[in-house]
């Protein structure tokens, strides 16, 4: 039915001989003719493709990537986005690829309309601090969307591609981040097959409930602009060991209450807000509230990548007046490490820590994605 391709035959046999599901990212060619004005000169479309084989070796799903990243010029995208799902004895699965995760179609459609339990996510993800390292954003997306995410990243340290994980709505179950060697890593974890039905499922979150209900905290008069991934953030410096601050940009006001374990003279933290159209490697609307460490005590460096810190926090509570219901909570520790089980999102939209952070903090972020369909 699908043509005898050696790679498909090998994948099918791997699945059947081991009684497992196998997912792979491959290329797919589809013939077209000159009557199609979009038909490439060689007479065939080339797609970045995911295939899924079931325990019998049967091809049960195929997905053509819709949102191509910069430099993927060798591929075409399908005329319409595909929402691909398949049923298993352990829940309903959906699949998409890499850059797709930042867009409404197919990523949000699979969760909100197709009601999948688990997302399969092959990726070649280039880490971008402070908000878009693979383990950080993919785990946050699982929490924000309330689904399991199985993220398999290629491992190429020269291209900053590292970070795979098995993520649940309550946090990372296991993950790997390794910039030191080219070694691969096998990840194994248990997940709830139907996370929405689990007693441990987090409550529905009204992301702006708390932030809209309180008066603005003090604005300390030290506001300045910093650039993150080409986006102009409004920052305010956290000049004291603890306190309550608000910083606003356009319609977004970000509230922070915090207490550092100690205030170091050699480390600067800021509270930042961004509300606008991101245009660097694609166009999408963002609303972001963030507490983050600056690379140095020079405020002009705030927003630039930093991987290590020394300051632990006894408490933090971050919230924002988000206009979107798609918000992804991120907590990143020194050494680019996650903090599973150490923080939670309250039903009123506050991102808080449960105890003093076990490691120094790089960033605490509420990453809101505003879709035109909102």
N, C-alpha and C positions, 0 to 999 in steps of 0.2 A: 504493500500500500504506500509506503513512504520511500521506497527505493533502497537498494542494498548498499548502505554506507558502512565501511568497516568500523568506524568509530561508534556508530549506533549499535552495531552488532555486539561489539565488545562491552559497551555499557549495559546493554540488555542482558547479556550473559552474567555480568557482575551482579546485577540485581537478582536474577533468577537463582543463580548458584548459591547466593548467600542469603536469600529470602529477605532482602532489604529493599527499600526505596533508594534509588540513585538519581541524583540531580547533577546536571553538567551544563556548563556554558560552552556553546560551540557556534560555528558559523552556519548559516542556512542560505541557500540560493533558491530563488523562485523565478522561473522563466516569465518573461513578459514580451509583448510584441509592439511593433511600431505604432499601432493604433492608440497605444497608451502614451500620452504626451510626457509622462514622467518616467517612462521606461529608460533605464541607463543605456549607454551606447553598446555595451556588450550583450544586451538583450536579457539581462537578469537582475533582479533585486538581490542585494546582499544584506542580511539581517544579523544583528547581534542577538543570539538566540539561547534560551534556556530550554532544556528538555528534561522530563521526569519519567523514569521507568518504575513500575510497581514491582511487588515481590515475585510476580510471575514473569517479569521481564518485558511486560507490555508497556508501550509508550502511552502514558496517560495524560500528559500535558506538554504543550509547547508554547513558548512565549517569545514574541519578537519585541525587543526593546524599543520604546517609543521616544523617550527623552534622551537624545544623544548628547554626550559631553563634548567639550571643545576637543578637536583633534580626531574625533571618530569619523573622519571623512570617508573611510573605506566602507561605511555602512549606510544603508537607507533606513528610513523609519516607515512603519506601516501607515497606510492612509488614515486609519482610525486606531486609537489606542485599544489594546486588547486587555480585558479583565479575565485572567485565566485562573480557574480554581479546579480542584479535584478533591474527591472525598476519600478518606482513609478510615481504617478502624479506630484511629486515634485523632479524629477531628477533621475539620475542613481546612484545606491548605490553599494559599494563594502564592503567586510568584511574580517577581519583577526584578529589575537589574539596576544596581548602582545608582546613577543620577536620578532614576525614576522616583526615588524615595522622597525627593524634595517637591514633588508635584501632585496635584489633585488626582490626575489620571495617570497611571492606574492605581497608585498606592492607596490613597484615601478611599477611593471607590471600593476596593477590595474589602476594606475593613468596615466602612460605614454602611455600604449598600449590600455587599455580598456576604458580609458577616463571617469572614474567615476567622479561624481560631489561631492559625500560625502562618507566618510569612516566611517563605524561602527567599534568600537574598544573596545570590552570587554577586560579587563586586570586585572592582579593582580601584579601591578607595585611596585617594591621596590625602593624607592627614593635613589639616589646616587648623592650627591653634589660633584662638582659644576655644572655639565652639564646635569645630567640625572635624575633630579626629574621629576615626572610625568607631572605636569602642564607646566613645563619649556620646556621639550623636545617635548611633544605632540603638544603644541601650535606652537612651532618652525617648526615641521614637516608639519603642516597644511600650514604655511606661505611659507615654502620652496617648497612644492609640489603644491601649488595653489589650494587646495581643502578644503572643510569642513571636520572636524573630530569631531565625537561624541565619547568621551572617557569616559567609565564608569569603574572606578577603584574600586576594593574591598577596604573596609576600615578596616584596622587592624594595629593600631598604634604600636603594639609590634613588628611588622615585617617591620615598616617604609613604610607601604602601605597606602598611602592617596593621593588624588589629582585626581579629575575628572573635565571635562570641555567640553564646546561647543566652538569649535575653527573655525574661518574663515580664509581665506588667508590674511586678513588684521589685524588679531590679535584675541585674546580671546574675545568672546561675553559674556561669564560668566564662572566662575570656582569656585571650592571649594578646599581649602587645610586646613586640620584641624588635628593637631597632639595632641590636648589637650583632646578630648573626642572620644568616639566610635560612636557618633551620625552619622546617614546617612544624606544625603542632596539631595533634588530634585532640579535639574537645568532646567530652561526653558529659551529659547532664540529664536529669529528669525534669520533665515539665508537666503541668496540668494540660491534659488533652483539650479541655474546654475551659480556658481561663476565666471567661466571663461568668461561668457557673460555679467557680471555685469559691469556698468560704473565705479564702485569702484574697479574693479579688478586691482591689482598692475601690473606694466609693467614687461615684461620679463627681467630677470636679467642676465647680463654677469658677472659672479662672480669674474673674475680676471681682468676685463677691467681697472679699475682705478689702481689697485695694480701693474700691469705690465707697466703702462704708466708713473709712477713717479720714480724719483731717490729714492734710499733707504734713509730714514731719518737717523739721527744720531744713532749710537749704542754706548751706554754710558759706555761701558767697565765694566759694573756690571753684566754680564751674568752669570747665574748659572743653575744647573739642579735641577728640582723638580719633584716629582712623583704624578700623578693623576690617580687613578684607575689602578695602576701598569704600567702606561705609562710614559716614561721619557720626560718631557717637557723642552724646553729651555726657561728660564725666564730672564727678565731684570726688575730691580726695577724702579718704577716711583718716582724719588727722588725730583721732583719739582712740584709746584702747576699746571703747565701746560707745554705743549711741544709737540714735534713730535718724535716718536721713531719707529725703525724697529727692529724686532728680527726674525731670520731665523733658520730653521732646514730642512736639505736636500733641497727639491725643493720648500718648502713653506716659503715665507717671509710675515710677518704680519706687517702692517703699522697702527700706532695709532697716532691720533691727539687728544688732550684732554685739558680740563681746569677744575680743581676742584673748587667747590665753596669756599673751604678753604682746605689747606694742614694741616692735623692733625699730631702731633708727635706720637700719639698712634695708628695710622693705616698705614699699608703698602699695596700698590697696586703694581701689577706686570703686565707686558705684556708677554704672553707666546705663544709658537708655538709647535705643535707636528705634525709630518708627518711620519706615519709608521703603522705597523701591530699591532692592539690591540689583545691581546691573553688571557685576564683574564677569561671571562665567555663565550667566543665564539671567533672566529677569524674573524676579519674584518678590512679593511684598513680605517684609519681616517686621515684627515687633519683638524687641529683645530687652530684657532686664538682666543685668549681670553685676556680680561682685567679682572682681578679678585683681590678680597681682600684676604689677608693672615690672618689666625686666630690670629696671634700675630706679633710683630715687629721682631721676630726671623725668618729670611728668610728660615730656614730649615722647617718651618711649611707651607710654601706656597704650595697650591694645596690641602691641607687637608680641610675637610668640615668646613664651617662657615655659620651661619644663620643670624647674625646681623652685621650691619655696621652703621657708623655715617656720612660718607662722601657723599655729593651730588656732581653731576657733572654739570657744566654749559654747557659743550659740550663734545661730544666724536664722533669720526669717526674711525671706524675699518674696515680694508679691508685686503685681502690676495691674493697671487698668486696661487689660487686653480687650481688643475688639474682636478677637478670633477665639474660637473654642479649640483650636489646634495648637497646643502649647506643649513643649517637650522639656522636661526638667533634667538638668545636667549638674553633676557635682564631680569635679576632677581634682585629684590630689597630686601632690608632688611626685615627679617621676612618671607622669601621665598614667595614673592609676585610678580605677573606679572605686566607689565607696558603697558596694552593695550592702543593704541593711542598715546603713548609718544615717539615712535621711528619709523623709516621707513628704508627700504632698497632702495637705489637709483639704477637706471638701470645699473650703472657702478660697482655695487657690494659693495658700501660703506654702512655700518650699522651706522646710525646717530641718535641722539636724536633731537627732534623738539624744546624743551625748556629745561630749567634747570630741572633736574630730580625731581619728586615730593617726592621721598623718597631716602634715601641713597642706594648706589649701592653695590650689592654683586658681580655680574659678568656681562660682556657683551661679547658674544661669537658668533663666526661663526663656526658652527660644520659641517664639511664637511665629507661626507661618500663616500669613493672611492670604487666603485663596480668593480669587475673583468671584467664586461661587458663594462666598460667605454672605 
